[in-house]
């Protein structure tokens, strides 16, 4: 036999011994059995089906080895009963072993089972690694592989870059080229942005082009207020930041330059900043240099010591502190007056009062003026507006002027007033009615005594006029009504020319004889068309102090006028158009003047009577016209 065959036989014997094919005697004393209960082992369903009754044998062996001699018989009987319940559900596949164990009341089957198991029992080695638990660990949920961790931020941080974006780890990013970061209501745009989510901070800077000009400077937007700067560092978590060379608009002015620190949601502290109202706020021609200031966007700016700078030259004009209030809300408040001195009326306080914010559509300012020599005045100014409806303003002023000393020859006292009103209506508000007004009515002495008119064009204006007009178009009708009031003033001689009320009633062109349902050719009388226009005028011209003393019947001039034009167009010989027309006019007056010549006095005598008089007239005309169409070809010598 070859040596290779011997090796193969030896290998087969070793495999047979390891599989337990040959029984061998084992000393029970040499078997190490644990003193306590066997550790519980959780097997999967697959392992249970592969070994249907091994667990039952193990439990039976444990009870046999741990039972005392006195209770051995009882234990064996009890274990036989219990092992019936421990048999697996598929024990029908092994009827011999199942019946043997179930019917063994004295434990002989268990002894034979123990001998089988003892062949595979080994002495416990304490130096070996402890056996790992075979308890199944639940796999992670299927889906995204991104590991989410809770961070202390209220909103998601969105960031992007036009050129490139470099990520370091999971929480650091470097953005280049028109970079943007958004967090809730906060927005940051810059050429370069460095973001660190570990400490919730961003750092933004601008860039420098080839000729040395800055571009892509950081622009920070917070609650609708924009801040432009040179560099910026901001913490999303604490809402604090540091800004250099800030540029932001607050109210009607700008805060430029310096170093600014954001310490809260709406609080900024700045140092060495400028406050200016110059349009060129990057290089202002004038500004107030603030050593330090506190800024609350949309509310106010409070500064410490500050001084004025004009054209880059510091001026010796300084203030210990400054307060610049801003308000985007509509609110009431006190109007501080101005003071001065007038030669004829003494010292005064003017244009002081109170502002009433009545509603979002209307306001009212009540102001007044008072002089040390007794003159005083009141003024009410209001503006109103309703979107897509109307808008306007009015101003009513009252002045009582006292000059000189009472009891002296130069003493005088006069009363004057002014009414200004401007109103316009949106055409979409009411398609059937429109109202417009432009009123400028003042007494003759108001302009000379009003302090606000001294340096305005009103002081040299000699005539003033006012007009109010309303037009109403009747729905689904040809009729319309218009009324107008006109007032003209001459300040030189205090003359008033008033025309009120003036009515105009019109009817657009109609065909009164045209059939509603025409059958056949058009009749000649169906071509007749007419329209109507009626006017009523009432006017008076008088001096200002005599205006309300005039008689309504004798001094006011009034009358009515009616006009009805009628016409028709007929076709003659297919080429001629014949248009006859007639215009009827009727005039109504309340005054008649009869003029006569008195030969004895050699003068004209006027006799005026007041009653209702009617005068009418008409005029007629006929027109004939045609149209000639043709082509004209120039002669050859003319270029034809």
ZAMARGU-4260 file (C-alpha; in steps of 0.2 Angstrom, whole numbers, plus 5000, padded with zeros to 4 digits):
<rodrens>
0) 5000/5000/5000 | 5007/5017/4995 | 5010/5030/5008 | 4997/5042/5000 | 4984/5028/5003
5) 4989/5027/5021 | 4987/5046/5023 | 4970/5046/5015 | 4964/5031/5027 | 4971/5041/5042
10) 4962/5057/5037 | 4945/5047/5035 | 4947/5039/5053 | 4950/5056/5060 | 4935/5063/5052
15) 4925/5048/5058 | 4931/5051/5076 | 4927/5069/5075 | 4909/5065/5069 | 4906/5052/5083
20) 4905/5037/5072 | 4914/5026/5085 | 4907/5025/5103 | 4920/5028/5117 | 4920/5027/5136
25) 4920/5044/5144 | 4923/5046/5163 | 4908/5056/5170 | 4919/5063/5183 | 4930/5071/5170
30) 4915/5080/5162 | 4914/5098/5168 | 4895/5103/5171 | 4891/5121/5175 | 4883/5123/5193
35) 4870/5135/5188 | 4857/5135/5174 | 4863/5134/5156 | 4863/5151/5148 | 4849/5155/5137
40) 4852/5155/5118 | 4841/5163/5106 | 4841/5154/5089 | 4833/5159/5073 | 4819/5150/5065
45) 4831/5142/5053 | 4842/5135/5067 | 4827/5128/5076 | 4821/5119/5061 | 4839/5112/5058
50) 4839/5104/5075 | 4821/5099/5080 | 4825/5090/5096 | 4842/5095/5102 | 4835/5109/5114
55) 4824/5096/5122 | 4838/5084/5125 | 4849/5099/5132 | 4835/5104/5145 | 4833/5085/5150
60) 4851/5083/5153 | 4852/5099/5163 | 4838/5093/5174 | 4846/5076/5176 | 4863/5083/5181
65) 4856/5096/5194 | 4844/5084/5202 | 4848/5077/5220 | 4847/5058/5224 | 4832/5060/5234
70) 4822/5068/5221 | 4829/5060/5206 | 4814/5049/5203 | 4802/5063/5205 | 4813/5074/5194
75) 4814/5061/5180 | 4795/5059/5180 | 4792/5078/5180 | 4805/5080/5166 | 4797/5067/5156
80) 4781/5077/5157 | 4789/5094/5154 | 4799/5087/5139 | 4783/5083/5130 | 4779/5101/5130
85) 4796/5106/5125 | 4796/5095/5109 | 4796/5105/5094 | 4781/5106/5083 | 4788/5096/5069
90) 4793/5081/5081 | 4782/5070/5070 | 4796/5069/5059 | 4806/5060/5072 | 4794/5047/5080
95) 4806/5036/5088 | 4815/5049/5098 | 4800/5058/5103 | 4791/5043/5109 | 4806/5036/5118
100) 4808/5052/5128 | 4790/5055/5131 | 4787/5037/5138 | 4803/5036/5148 | 4797/5039/5166
105) 4813/5033/5174 | 4825/5042/5163 | 4833/5028/5154 | 4831/5037/5138 | 4839/5052/5145
110) 4854/5042/5151 | 4856/5036/5133 | 4854/5054/5127 | 4867/5059/5140 | 4880/5047/5134
115) 4877/5053/5116 | 4880/5071/5121 | 4894/5066/5132 | 4904/5061/5117 | 4904/5079/5111
120) 4906/5087/5128 | 4922/5096/5131 | 4931/5102/5147 | 4928/5121/5149 | 4943/5131/5145
125) 4943/5147/5155 | 4957/5155/5144 | 4946/5155/5129 | 4936/5170/5124 | 4919/5171/5130
130) 4906/5165/5118 | 4897/5179/5109 | 4878/5181/5111 | 4869/5175/5095 | 4854/5187/5098
135) 4850/5195/5082 | 4853/5214/5080 | 4839/5223/5070 | 4846/5231/5054 | 4845/5249/5051
140) 4830/5256/5042 | 4830/5256/5024 | 4831/5273/5015 | 4844/5287/5016 | 4861/5283/5022
145) 4863/5301/5028 | 4866/5301/5047 | 4855/5315/5054 | 4860/5323/5070 | 4851/5336/5080
150) 4858/5354/5079 | 4853/5369/5089 | 4846/5380/5074 | 4828/5385/5072 | 4829/5385/5053
155) 4838/5376/5038 | 4854/5384/5032 | 4853/5386/5013 | 4869/5390/5004 | 4876/5391/4986
160) 4890/5397/4976 | 4892/5402/4958 | 4910/5397/4955 | 4914/5383/4967 | 4910/5376/4984
165) 4922/5366/4994 | 4916/5355/5009 | 4928/5350/5023 | 4920/5336/5033 | 4902/5338/5037
170) 4900/5355/5044 | 4913/5366/5035 | 4911/5374/5018 | 4921/5387/5008 | 4911/5396/4994
175) 4918/5406/4980 | 4910/5417/4967 | 4893/5426/4971 | 4890/5415/4986 | 4874/5415/4996
180) 4868/5409/5013 | 4850/5410/5019 | 4844/5406/5036 | 4826/5411/5040 | 4824/5429/5037
185) 4843/5432/5036 | 4851/5433/5019 | 4870/5435/5016 | 4878/5438/4998 | 4896/5440/4996
190) 4910/5435/4984 | 4918/5423/4997 | 4910/5415/5012 | 4917/5403/5025 | 4904/5393/5034
195) 4906/5383/5050 | 4891/5374/5056 | 4900/5367/5072 | 4899/5385/5080 | 4885/5391/5068
200) 4896/5406/5061 | 4899/5413/5043 | 4913/5425/5038 | 4910/5434/5022 | 4922/5446/5012
205) 4922/5454/4995 | 4935/5453/4981 | 4947/5465/4972 | 4947/5465/4953 | 4963/5468/4942
210) 4962/5487/4943 | 4960/5487/4962 | 4941/5490/4963 | 4931/5480/4976 | 4917/5469/4970
215) 4905/5457/4978 | 4906/5465/4995 | 4895/5457/5008 | 4877/5462/5009 | 4868/5457/5024
220) 4849/5458/5025 | 4839/5456/5041 | 4820/5459/5042 | 4820/5469/5027 | 4835/5481/5031
225) 4850/5479/5020 | 4868/5481/5027 | 4883/5483/5015 | 4900/5481/5022 | 4918/5477/5019
230) 4919/5461/5030 | 4906/5452/5040 | 4906/5439/5053 | 4889/5432/5060 | 4883/5419/5072
235) 4866/5411/5067 | 4864/5404/5085 | 4867/5419/5095 | 4862/5432/5082 | 4878/5442/5085
240) 4890/5448/5072 | 4904/5460/5068 | 4904/5472/5053 | 4917/5483/5046 | 4913/5499/5035
245) 4894/5496/5036 | 4883/5506/5024 | 4864/5506/5028 | 4850/5517/5025 | 4840/5522/5041
250) 4825/5534/5038 | 4830/5547/5026 | 4849/5546/5030 | 4863/5534/5029 | 4875/5526/5042
255) 4892/5524/5034 | 4909/5517/5039 | 4916/5512/5056 | 4915/5496/5065 | 4898/5489/5070
260) 4894/5475/5082 | 4877/5466/5081 | 4872/5461/5099 | 4854/5457/5097 | 4839/5455/5086
265) 4837/5473/5082 | 4852/5482/5091 | 4868/5487/5083 | 4883/5497/5091 | 4894/5506/5080
270) 4910/5516/5082 | 4917/5530/5071 | 4903/5530/5059 | 4895/5544/5049 | 4877/5549/5048
275) 4873/5559/5032 | 4858/5563/5021 | 4869/5566/5005 | 4864/5556/4990 | 4882/5551/4987
280) 4883/5542/5004 | 4899/5532/4998 | 4908/5549/4998 | 4897/5561/5007 | 4899/5580/5005
285) 4893/5583/5022 | 4890/5572/5037 | 4890/5570/5056 | 4905/5561/5063 | 4899/5550/5077
290) 4912/5544/5090 | 4900/5530/5095 | 4882/5526/5093 | 4868/5514/5096 | 4857/5510/5081
295) 4840/5501/5081 | 4834/5498/5063 | 4818/5507/5058 | 4817/5515/5076 | 4831/5527/5080
300) 4850/5531/5081 | 4857/5538/5097 | 4875/5544/5096 | 4887/5551/5109 | 4898/5566/5105
305) 4898/5570/5087 | 4904/5585/5076 | 4900/5591/5058 | 4911/5588/5043 | 4909/5598/5027
310) 4918/5594/5011 | 4931/5584/5022 | 4934/5598/5033 | 4929/5596/5052 | 4919/5611/5058
315) 4919/5618/5076 | 4901/5612/5077 | 4899/5598/5090 | 4885/5591/5100 | 4887/5580/5116
320) 4874/5568/5110 | 4862/5566/5096 | 4845/5557/5093 | 4838/5553/5076 | 4821/5545/5077
325) 4814/5534/5062 | 4797/5528/5061 | 4789/5518/5047 | 4772/5518/5056 | 4758/5530/5055
330) 4757/5539/5072 | 4751/5555/5080 | 4763/5567/5088 | 4768/5585/5093 | 4774/5597/5080
335) 4787/5608/5087 | 4786/5627/5083 | 4798/5638/5076 | 4802/5655/5084 | 4807/5672/5077
340) 4804/5691/5077 | 4793/5701/5066 | 4795/5720/5065 | 4777/5724/5065 | 4770/5710/5076
345) 4784/5706/5088 | 4792/5690/5093 | 4782/5674/5088 | 4780/5655/5089 | 4774/5648/5072
350) 4769/5632/5065 | 4768/5622/5081 | 4754/5611/5085 | 4748/5592/5084 | 4748/5579/5071
355) 4733/5567/5071 | 4735/5550/5062 | 4716/5548/5060 | 4717/5532/5049 | 4727/5525/5035
360) 4717/5535/5023 | 4717/5552/5031 | 4727/5563/5043 | 4725/5580/5051 | 4738/5593/5056
365) 4732/5607/5068 | 4745/5621/5069 | 4745/5639/5075 | 4755/5655/5077 | 4755/5668/5091
370) 4764/5685/5092 | 4769/5696/5107 | 4759/5711/5100 | 4742/5702/5099 | 4742/5694/5082
375) 4738/5675/5081 | 4732/5662/5068 | 4726/5644/5066 | 4728/5632/5052 | 4721/5615/5048
380) 4729/5604/5035 | 4723/5587/5030 | 4727/5575/5016 | 4716/5560/5011 | 4718/5546/4999
385) 4709/5530/4995 | 4717/5518/4982 | 4708/5517/4965 | 4695/5529/4972 | 4700/5547/4975
390) 4714/5558/4983 | 4716/5576/4988 | 4720/5588/5002 | 4713/5604/5010 | 4721/5618/5020
395) 4710/5631/5030 | 4719/5646/5038 | 4713/5660/5049 | 4723/5675/5053 | 4719/5690/5065
400) 4733/5703/5063 | 4736/5717/5075 | 4749/5731/5071 | 4753/5746/5081 | 4748/5750/5099
405) 4730/5751/5104 | 4724/5769/5105 | 4738/5776/5093 | 4734/5782/5075 | 4744/5767/5067
410) 4734/5754/5076 | 4725/5742/5065 | 4716/5725/5066 | 4711/5714/5052 | 4704/5697/5049
415) 4709/5686/5034 | 4707/5668/5029 | 4712/5656/5015 | 4704/5640/5009 | 4714/5628/4998
420) 4707/5612/4991 | 4713/5600/4978 | 4703/5584/4974 | 4704/5571/4960 | 4695/5555/4956
425) 4701/5539/4949 | 4693/5536/4932 | 4690/5517/4937 | 4681/5522/4953 | 4664/5527/4945
430) 4662/5526/4926 | 4646/5537/4928 | 4651/5551/4939 | 4667/5561/4941 | 4672/5575/4953
435) 4687/5587/4952 | 4691/5602/4962 | 4705/5615/4962 | 4701/5629/4975 | 4712/5643/4979
440) 4702/5656/4988 | 4710/5670/4999 | 4704/5686/5006 | 4714/5701/4999 | 4724/5704/5014
445) 4729/5686/5018 | 4745/5685/5008 | 4752/5702/5015 | 4749/5696/5033 | 4754/5677/5031
450) 4771/5674/5037 | 4773/5658/5026 | 4769/5668/5010 | 4783/5681/5012 | 4795/5671/5001
455) 4784/5662/4990 | 4776/5666/4973 | 4759/5669/4981 | 4765/5685/4988 | 4767/5693/4971
460) 4752/5684/4962 | 4738/5696/4958 | 4724/5684/4952 | 4718/5668/4959 | 4705/5656/4952
465) 4695/5641/4959 | 4685/5628/4949 | 4674/5614/4955 | 4667/5602/4942 | 4655/5587/4943
470) 4649/5577/4929 | 4636/5563/4929 | 4631/5551/4915 | 4615/5543/4917 | 4617/5524/4915
475) 4610/5516/4899 | 4605/5533/4892 | 4610/5547/4880 | 4609/5560/4894 | 4623/5568/4905
480) 4623/5582/4917 | 4638/5593/4922 | 4639/5607/4935 | 4653/5619/4938 | 4657/5633/4950
485) 4671/5646/4946 | 4678/5660/4956 | 4691/5673/4951 | 4699/5685/4962 | 4710/5701/4959
490) 4720/5705/4974 | 4724/5723/4967 | 4706/5730/4969 | 4698/5715/4979 | 4686/5711/4965
495) 4677/5694/4965 | 4669/5686/4949 | 4658/5672/4954 | 4649/5660/4943 | 4639/5648/4952
500) 4629/5637/4949 | 4632/5633/4931 | 4622/5618/4924 | 4624/5609/4907 | 4612/5596/4901
505) 4616/5587/4885 | 4609/5573/4875 | 4620/5564/4862 | 4615/5562/4844 | 4599/5551/4841
510) 4588/5545/4826 | 4571/5548/4833 | 4562/5541/4817 | 4573/5526/4815 | 4563/5509/4816
515) 4569/5497/4829 | 4566/5482/4817 | 4569/5488/4800 | 4561/5479/4785 | 4566/5483/4768
520) 4576/5499/4763 | 4579/5514/4774 | 4566/5527/4773 | 4571/5545/4770 | 4564/5551/4787
525) 4574/5538/4796 | 4590/5548/4791 | 4585/5563/4802 | 4596/5565/4817 | 4595/5578/4832
530) 4604/5582/4848 | 4601/5593/4863 | 4611/5605/4874 | 4605/5616/4888 | 4614/5628/4899
535) 4610/5638/4915 | 4622/5652/4921 | 4622/5662/4936 | 4636/5675/4940 | 4640/5690/4950
540) 4655/5702/4950 | 4657/5714/4965 | 4670/5720/4978 | 4675/5708/4991 | 4667/5718/5005
545) 4651/5721/4996 | 4648/5703/4989 | 4636/5697/5002 | 4626/5713/5001 | 4621/5711/4983
550) 4603/5707/4978 | 4600/5689/4971 | 4586/5696/4959 | 4593/5713/4953 | 4612/5710/4955
555) 4615/5692/4949 | 4615/5689/4931 | 4607/5673/4926 | 4599/5664/4911 | 4596/5648/4901
560) 4600/5643/4884 | 4593/5628/4874 | 4600/5622/4857 | 4593/5608/4846 | 4602/5605/4830
565) 4593/5594/4817 | 4600/5587/4801 | 4599/5573/4788 | 4610/5567/4774 | 4603/5561/4757
570) 4612/5553/4742 | 4608/5560/4725 | 4613/5552/4708 | 4624/5540/4718 | 4638/5553/4718
575) 4631/5568/4727 | 4627/5570/4746 | 4614/5583/4751 | 4614/5588/4769 | 4600/5600/4775
580) 4601/5606/4793 | 4592/5618/4805 | 4597/5624/4822 | 4584/5630/4834 | 4590/5641/4849
585) 4580/5647/4863 | 4586/5659/4877 | 4577/5663/4893 | 4582/5678/4904 | 4576/5686/4920
590) 4581/5704/4916 | 4576/5715/4901 | 4584/5732/4897 | 4575/5744/4885 | 4586/5757/4878
595) 4579/5773/4872 | 4585/5790/4866 | 4579/5805/4875 | 4580/5820/4863 | 4577/5832/4876
600) 4591/5826/4887 | 4602/5821/4872 | 4606/5805/4881 | 4602/5787/4880 | 4589/5781/4893
605) 4590/5763/4900 | 4574/5755/4907 | 4577/5739/4916 | 4563/5727/4921 | 4564/5710/4930
610) 4553/5696/4924 | 4554/5680/4914 | 4558/5683/4895 | 4560/5671/4881 | 4569/5674/4865
615) 4572/5661/4851 | 4579/5660/4834 | 4584/5648/4821 | 4596/5646/4806 | 4595/5634/4791
620) 4607/5628/4779 | 4609/5615/4764 | 4626/5607/4760 | 4630/5598/4744 | 4647/5588/4743
625) 4654/5574/4733 | 4671/5564/4732 | 4681/5561/4717 | 4693/5546/4716 | 4705/5543/4701
630) 4723/5540/4695 | 4734/5554/4688 | 4748/5549/4676 | 4761/5563/4674 | 4766/5568/4656
635) 4782/5561/4649 | 4792/5577/4649 | 4787/5578/4668 | 4795/5562/4671 | 4779/5551/4667
</rodrens>
